[in-house]
């Protein structure tokens, strides 16, 4: 009985992926990938700048004590 239920679930999942899911075109995938890459670079740059600011601030603060 458990095997039959598993096979039914697999068949239903396949049918849903095959007939009810709308898959993006290659052009849409490329456009989305480019957007994700650009956003990733921007976020990385923002984090880098914030890290540099905090690093310089800490060096400045510790240089005053010494």
JOTA-V675128 format. One record per run of one state. SS is the DSSP state (hx for helix, st for strand, lp for the rest). FROM is the first residue (numbers start at 1). LEN is the number of residues. If there is no record, write none. Layout:
ss->SS from->FROM len->LEN
ss->SS from->FROM len->LEN
This chain:
ss->lp from->1 len->1
ss->hx from->2 len->19
ss->lp from->21 len->5
ss->hx from->26 len->40
ss->lp from->66 len->1
